[in-house]
Amino acid sequence: MQFHAVQHDVVPDDWQATRDAIAKQLDDANLVEGDFVVLSEMTDTGWSMDLDNMTGIGTVKWACTLANTHNVWIQVGWADRVDGRGKNCVTICSPEGDPVATYTKVFTCNPFGENEHFDTGKELVVVDLGEIRVCPMICYDVRFPELWRPAAISGVDVFTVSSSWPHARITHWRAMLTSRAIENQAFVVASNRVGKDTITTWGGSSMIITPQGDLLSESNETDTQIISSEVDPEIARSWQDEFPVLQDVQEDLIGRIRVRRITA
């Protein structure tokens, strides 16, 4: 399956203009039926804690329509609100235009005060697309390997990461994404935004990494672009069989978070 990580800027306070720019990127990307597209965290608004301007704007519906238009899978980032509190989510939309799975960010970025406005998720989701199994993650989740391990031992071929990661710590981003791929013996496809807003300068460097930590594709730190690579799940599974690290995981040493399996 071909995977694409979309790197884009956000038009301040104009989610429609941001959507239009992303749609144009996809129109120019030569997508093929059944491809998988990963968009950034809080895709059309940018990462923020301004719930009034981020929620109830139909982001998932827009992304699912876009998925149906191109006949591809799309992972989109968005903000939900329940009882006045936010939830930082990604949803995977099917080529038929249906939302098939939603993951809520487990680790809110508390150094930036995200916990003051957003509640944390309580489960992981692993989505079986028929030929490949994906597990979505969001930004700050990258810093917590204990979150990834329960998903890995349940059977994951590709971790898909939607992010708004600051340029100031972009070296951490590269190092930790590579580590997550190696230690979990799975591909990592990570989308990060670019641009500058009132919060920070964002670092780009979207990446596609093999289960052995090799870099298949990487964007630069500043430009709007899409990176793409063929991802063969048999490469991950063969490596897991050849060098069976995951069989030696001591499950009593890792967390008890629920891993919910979804067949799309």
N, C-alpha and C positions, 0 to 999 in steps of 0.2 A: 504494500500500500504506500502511496506517495503522501508524505506529510509536509505541511507548509506552516512556518511560523511567521506571522504577520507582525511587522514592526511599523508603528505609526505614531504620529503626534496627535494631540487632542486639541480641538479648537475650544478655547476657554468659553464656558457658559453657552455652548452651542452644540448640543449632542447631534442635532440633525446634520450639521455641516461635517461633523466628525464621521457620522455614518456614511455620508455621501463620499467622503474621501476614501474610506475603507472599501466601499462598494466599487469605487473606481480601481483601487489596487487589485481587487479580485477579478474584475473584468479584464485586466491586463495580464493576469497571471497564468493564463493557459491551463486552467484547472481541468482535470479529467474526472469523469464520473467515478464516485466512490473515494476520492481523495479525502484527507482529513486536514482541516484548517484550524490552527490554534491562534486565538486572538488574546490580547493582553487583559490584565486585571482591570475590572470596571471599564470595559472597552470603550464605550462611547462618551463617558463623562470624565475619565481619569480618576485616579485614586483620590478620594476626598472623604470628609466626614460630614458634608453638607447634605443630609438626607433629604431635605425638602427639594433640592434640585437634582437628585440622583435617582429617586424611586418613583415608581408609577409611570414610567415613560415608555414602557413597552419594548425594552431592550431584547428580551428573549423572543418575542414575536417577530421583531425585525430580523434577528439573526436566523431564526428558523425559516423565514421567507427567503432570505439570502441563500441558505443551505439548499432549499428546494429549487431556487432559480438555477444554481450551479450543479445541482445533483451531487452534493458533497456533504460530508460531516463538518460541522462547525462547533468549536468550543468557544463560548462567549462569556465574558466577565460582566457582572452586573451587581447592583445593590438592591436587596429586599428590605422591607421594614415591617416589623411585627410588634404591635403594642408600643410603638414609639422607639424601638431599638432596631438597629440595622443588622443585616446579615450580608457578609461579603461572599458572593456566590459565583460559581461558573456552571453553565448548563451546556450539555452536549445536544445539539440539534441534528436530526437525521436528514438524509437526502430527500426524504418525503416531506420534510418541513415540520417534524414533530419533536418536541423536547423529550428526550429519552432518559436523561439522568441529570440530577443537580447535586453538586457538592458544595457544602458550606465550609469556608476556611476555618480550620481548627485552631491555628495559631494566629491570633490577631497581633498586629505589629505594635506592641505596647510601648516601645521606645518612642513611637510617634503618637501615642495616646489613642490608638484605635479601639482599645478596650473600653474607653469612656463612651463610645457610641455604638459599638458592634458587639453582638454576642458570638460566641465561638460555636463551630460545628461539633457534632458528637459522633460522626461516623465517616468512614471512607467509602467510596464507591469504586468498584471495578466493573467496567462495562465491556461485555463480550460482543464484538461487532461481527462475529462469525469467523473471520480469519485471523483476528487479532484482538488482544485484550488490553484496554487502556485504563489508566488510573489518573484522573485529573488532580492537580495540586495548585495552590495559589501562593505565589510570592514568598512571604516570610516563612511558610511551611518548609522551604528549602533548608532552613537552618536547623531543622529538627529531624535527624535521621531515624529516631525512634518512631516517628509517625509513618515513615515509608516502609519500614520492615514488615509490619503486619500485612500490608498490601502485597509486598513482594512474595512472601511465602504462600500467599493465597493464589498466586499465579498472575503475574503482570508482564506483558511484553514491552509496553511503552508507558512512561509517565509523561503526561502532558501538563506543562506548567504555564499558567497565565500570570503575568507579573507586571508590577510597576516598581522597578528596582532602581534606587538612586545611583547616579554616576559616581558619587563619592565612595561607594563600596562595591564597585563593579568587579574588582578583583576577587572579592569574596564570592560573588555570583558565579564567576567562571569556575573557581576552585570547588565550590560546594556542589554545583550541578554535576561536574565530572565525578566527584566522589559518590554522589547518589547513584549515578549510572553504574559505576564500578561495583560498589558494595551490594547493590540489588540485582546486578546482572541483567539489566534492562536498558532499553533505549530511553533517552530523555529528549523531548522536544519542548523547547522553552521559548515563549514569546515575551519580550519586554518592550515597553514603550520608549520613545525618545521625546525630546523637547524640554521646555522649561516652563514652570508655572510658579505660583506663589508659594508652593511647598518646597520644591527643589528642582534640580536638573536631573533628568532621567537618563539612564545609562545605556539603553539599547543592548547590543551584544546578544541578540537572540541566537540560540544555539540548537543544534541537533547532534547528539552524542551517542556513540555505540555502547553496548553493554561492557566493552573492555576499555572504555574511556577515550576512544578515538573521536576526534572531531570530524563530523561529516560536513557540516556547514556552519558558518557563523557570520552574522551581519556586523557592520561597524557600530560605533557608539552614538552616531548622530543622525543618520539618514533614515528616511522612510523607505522601507524595502521589504521584500518577502524572500525568505530562504526556504529551500526545498530539498528533500532527499527521499529516496526510496527506503522504506523500513521493512525488512523481512523478519517476521516474528520467529522463523526457524533459526535465525542466527542467535537470537537470545536463548531459545530453548536448547539448541545444540551446545551452546557454551555452558548453560546450567547443567547439562548432562555430563559434559566433558570435565568440568571443574566444579563439582557439586557443593559449593559453599553453602547454599541455602539449606542443605540437608543437615548442616551442623549448627544451625541457629537454635539456641536454647530459648524456647518460647516462654518459659517461666521468667526470663529476664527482660522481656519486652512487655509493652502495655497491653491492655485488654480492649482497646478500641474496636468497635464493631466494624467489620468489613462487609458491606452489602454488595452482592453480585447482581448485576443486571444484564439480561440478554436483550440486546437491541433488535 
